[in-house]
Amino acid sequence: MIRITSESGFRLPRLFRRRPTLEVHVPIAPTPSFLNQLRCLTHSLRRFGGAYRHAPVIATVGGPADPGLADRMPWLRKNGIELRWVPEAEFTRMGMYATGSRRLQHEFQADMVLLLDADTLIRRPLDALIETTHRDGVVAGVIAHYSPLLEWRSREQPSWADFFALLGLKTPALDHEHTGWGYFFSDARYRYCPPYFNYGVIAAPARVISRIGRVAEHHLIQLREALGTYFDAQLAFTASIVELGLPTRALPMRYNMGNNPLVESLHHREIDRAVILHLLHEHQNRRVETFESISHLRDFVNRGDLRVTNLMAQDVIRTILPALEAEEQTTSQAAA
């Protein structure tokens, strides 16, 4: 009898390998716009997520706790969405950063964790992303468009060495090019960076996210005091990766396709391959207004001026809109 082991050179056929499980974590505020973004994201996952379309979605919510929210919005439970509220004292201390920090500290039940911003939509199956990331045990994300060092106003010409020295860390290799280099900024001193990912889409094994969660808040507090920029949470995540010496993978833009003409021009070969859309830019689309209500989403679907990533987002929302409208009618009838 042949004993098949990792040393034997044989691999079990794909059919007999257990597929890793997944849970999706999204930070939100309890506002109509954020809730509808979460709703659209979840419906897009259920429709286009492939083998992971049924993955549970956990929303980490920042703001005054509202225990009755899930009861008033039965579509949350129906769609497999769980709300976890940030402790009030923590939210008071950290504000909006508390939601992103807290989601790294949950007790994960799945093999894999996918961290998503609420303003993302799933367009194609997630199978390849989740399975290869799990297989290789890496933290995977798309390198950020822009250097955060350009926002460090308290220092003249700051460097990544300055940044890591501030946190008491050794500077890692700067072997990643910013995905917006040449269009978003052109200062050659800031062209390259460590594994500094856009925080809108991150995939990693749950055990790895748990390790990051144990150190990231400390770095975030340090950075809020020393820098106070919009990018502090992203920077804290990178600092945690470096401190822990974690393996990483820079993903192609298809996994975090932003609705920005510069991104679309630089990464035009990725457009048709887009798996996850990210409506992070206020280009042709104002998120708060678009997601304010089902009626506003209907208006978005009926627009004829949208282009590229926004057009792909329109196609996704057009597909899921009948389910959203049916849910809205059911919720209204229940409330009456």
Buried (B, 14 or more C-beta within 10 A) or exposed (E): EEEEEEEEEEEEEEEEEEBBBBBBBBBBBBEEBBBBBBBBBBBBBBBBBBBBBEBBBBBBBBBEBEEEBBEEBBBBEEBBBBBEBBEEEBBEEBEEBBBBBBBBBBEBEBBBBBBBBBBBBBBBBBBEBBBBBBEEEBBBBBBBBBBBBBBBEEEEEBBBEEBBEBBEBEBBEBEBEBBBBEBBBEEEEBBBBBBBBBBBBBBBBBEBBBBBBEBBBBBBBBBBEBBEBEBBBBBBBBBBBBBBEBEBBBBBBBBBBBBBBBBBEBBEEBBEBBBBBBBBBEBBBEBEEBBBBBEBBBEBBEEEEBEBBBBBBBBBBBBBBEBBBEBBEEBEEEEE
